[in-house]
Amino acid sequence: MNKVAIVTGASKGLGEAITRRLAKEGLTVIACARSKERLESLAQTDPNHILPFPCDVTKSEQVQSMIQFALEKGGKIDILVNNAGVGRFAPVHELDETDWDEMMNVNLKGVFLACKYAIPYLKQTEGHIINISSIAGTVAFAGGGGYCASKFGLMGLSEALTLELKPHHVKVSTLCPGSIKTEFHHPKDWAMEADQVADTVWMMISAPKNVIINQVIMRPQVPKEHQK
């Protein structure tokens, strides 16, 4: 498939799995994250399809450079996967202000910046934005006030993007996974595999041209002995 995709938060976990999945399908994938070393290691697994680009999505100048890099290497932008995210968990009155700011900056502002600068080019290709939200963007939980607020905000941003971009035939999809076996927040043994979630991202991308998979909620099957 002769398409160019940008994946943020690509250096590990779900972002790495998504990058590998898209590369497997023949896409040129601009893999973005803050860790240059991890990105370069990932790119070595498929140098024909994975191009590393260190980027902090909270920095406007770096995001603009990421977009220009994608255009220079691929000539266009077809797909933007906003996967970069962080979680800091504590009751609201105990949550550090710096942790709150980091979640809002990465989970929400980072998506805003990537969309802001990619949209003009996505309109040219009738492209696709996939925002990786969370179950925590649909149901709140104690100790997750900051994280839930950022992900609920992302859901609202995604809805607005859907309405704004529909006339331009740019698809917007939001994926809300539950627990995944990554380094993020100590997952349970029965959590989903990152590759399973990455397969769902590909399912959203590869849907027929006239079909928009607007929102998907994924949960792991919890063993009976652990169900309440």
C-alpha positions in Angstrom: 0.0 0.0 0.0 1.6 3.3 -1.2 0.6 5.4 1.8 2.5 7.5 4.3 1.6 7.4 8.0 2.8 9.3 11.1 2.7 7.4 14.4 3.4 9.3 17.6 4.6 7.6 20.7 6.1 5.0 18.4 9.2 4.0 20.4 7.5 1.4 22.7 4.3 -0.3 23.7 1.2 0.2 21.6 2.9 2.8 19.4 5.7 0.4 18.5 3.1 -2.3 17.7 1.1 0.0 15.5 4.3 1.1 13.7 5.2 -2.5 13.0 1.7 -3.4 11.8 1.5 -0.5 9.3 5.0 -1.3 8.0 4.0 -4.9 7.6 1.2 -3.7 5.2 3.8 -1.8 3.1 3.1 1.7 4.4 5.9 4.3 4.9 5.7 5.0 8.6 7.2 8.1 10.2 7.9 6.8 13.7 7.9 9.7 16.2 8.7 9.8 19.9 11.2 11.5 22.3 13.6 8.6 22.5 16.0 8.7 19.5 17.7 5.5 20.5 14.5 3.4 20.7 13.3 4.8 17.4 16.5 4.0 15.6 16.3 0.5 17.0 12.8 0.1 15.8 13.7 1.4 12.4 16.4 -1.2 12.0 13.7 -3.9 12.1 12.3 -2.6 8.8 14.4 0.1 7.3 12.5 0.1 4.0 9.3 1.2 5.7 10.0 2.7 9.1 11.7 6.1 9.3 12.5 7.5 12.8 12.0 11.1 13.7 12.6 12.2 17.3 9.8 14.6 18.3 8.2 16.0 21.5 4.6 16.4 20.5 4.1 19.1 23.1 6.5 21.4 21.2 5.0 23.2 18.2 8.2 23.7 16.3 9.1 20.0 16.6 5.7 18.9 15.4 6.0 21.2 12.4 9.4 19.7 11.7 7.8 16.2 12.0 5.2 17.1 9.3 7.9 18.5 7.0 10.0 15.4 7.4 7.0 13.2 6.4 6.5 15.4 3.3 10.1 15.3 2.4 10.4 11.5 2.8 6.9 10.4 1.5 5.7 13.4 -0.5 2.3 13.3 1.3 0.5 12.4 4.5 -2.3 9.9 4.4 -2.6 8.8 8.0 -2.0 10.3 11.4 -2.0 8.1 14.4 -2.0 10.1 17.6 -0.8 7.5 20.1 1.6 9.4 22.4 0.2 9.5 25.9 1.2 9.5 29.6 -0.7 8.6 32.7 -0.2 9.8 36.3 -2.6 8.4 38.9 -3.5 9.8 42.3 -6.5 11.3 44.0 -7.0 14.9 42.7 -6.0 16.5 46.0 -2.7 14.5 45.9 -2.0 14.9 42.2 1.1 17.0 41.5 0.4 20.0 39.3 3.4 19.1 37.1 1.8 15.6 36.5 -1.5 17.3 35.6 0.2 19.6 33.1 2.2 16.8 31.6 -1.0 14.7 30.9 -2.8 17.7 29.4 0.2 18.6 27.3 1.0 15.2 25.9 -2.5 13.6 25.8 -4.4 16.6 24.5 -2.2 19.4 23.3 0.0 17.0 21.5 -2.9 15.7 19.5 -4.1 19.2 18.8 -0.7 20.2 17.4 -0.3 17.2 15.3 -3.8 17.6 13.8 -3.4 21.3 13.4 -0.3 21.0 11.2 -1.2 17.7 9.4 -4.8 18.6 8.4 -3.9 20.7 5.4 -2.1 17.8 3.9 -4.6 15.2 5.0 -7.3 17.2 3.1 -5.2 16.7 -0.1 -5.2 12.9 0.2 -8.6 12.5 1.8 -6.7 11.0 4.7 -7.4 9.5 8.1 -6.8 10.6 11.7 -6.8 7.9 14.4 -6.8 9.1 17.9 -5.8 6.6 20.6 -8.0 7.4 23.6 -8.9 5.0 26.4 -11.7 3.4 28.3 -10.8 6.2 30.7 -12.2 8.6 28.0 -15.6 7.1 28.4 -15.8 6.1 32.1 -14.1 7.9 35.0 -12.4 6.1 37.9 -11.1 7.2 41.3 -7.5 8.1 41.2 -7.6 8.9 37.5 -9.0 12.4 37.6 -6.2 14.0 35.5 -5.9 11.1 33.1 -9.6 10.8 32.6 -9.9 14.6 32.1 -7.3 14.5 29.3 -8.9 11.5 27.6 -12.5 12.9 27.9 -11.1 16.0 26.3 -9.6 13.9 23.5 -13.0 12.4 22.9 -14.5 15.9 22.5 -11.7 17.0 20.2 -12.2 13.9 18.1 -15.9 14.6 17.7 -15.2 18.2 16.7 -12.7 17.0 14.1 -15.2 14.5 12.7 -17.6 17.3 12.0 -15.0 19.7 10.7 -13.3 17.2 8.3 -16.3 15.3 7.0 -16.9 17.7 4.1 -13.3 17.1 3.1 -13.6 13.3 3.2 -11.0 13.1 5.9 -11.9 10.2 8.3 -11.5 10.6 12.0 -11.5 7.4 14.2 -11.1 7.1 17.9 -9.9 3.9 19.6 -10.6 3.4 23.3 -8.7 0.4 24.6 -8.8 -1.0 28.1 -5.8 -2.6 29.7 -2.9 -3.5 27.4 0.2 -5.5 28.2 2.7 -2.6 27.9 4.9 -0.7 30.4 1.9 1.6 31.0 0.3 1.4 34.5 1.0 -2.2 35.6 -1.5 -4.3 33.4 -3.2 -7.4 34.6 -2.2 -10.8 33.3 -5.4 -11.0 31.3 -4.8 -7.6 29.6 -4.9 -7.4 25.8 -1.7 -7.8 23.7 -0.4 -4.6 22.0 -0.5 -6.5 18.7 -4.2 -7.1 19.1 -4.9 -3.5 19.5 -2.6 -2.6 16.6 -4.6 -5.1 14.4 -7.7 -3.1 15.3 -6.0 0.1 14.2 -5.3 -1.5 10.9 -8.9 -2.7 10.6 -10.0 1.0 11.0 -7.5 2.2 8.4 -8.3 -0.6 5.9 -12.1 -0.2 6.0 -13.8 0.5 2.7 -13.4 4.0 1.4 -17.0 4.8 2.0 -17.0 3.5 5.6 -15.9 5.5 8.7 -15.3 3.4 11.8 -15.8 6.4 14.1 -15.3 4.9 17.5 -14.2 1.5 18.8 -14.1 0.4 22.5 -11.9 -2.6 23.3 -11.8 -4.5 26.6 -10.0 -7.6 27.6 -12.0 -10.7 28.5 -11.7 -10.8 32.3 -11.4 -14.4 33.8 -14.5 -15.4 35.7 -12.7 -15.7 39.0 -11.7 -12.0 38.8 -15.1 -10.7 37.8 -17.1 -8.8 40.4 
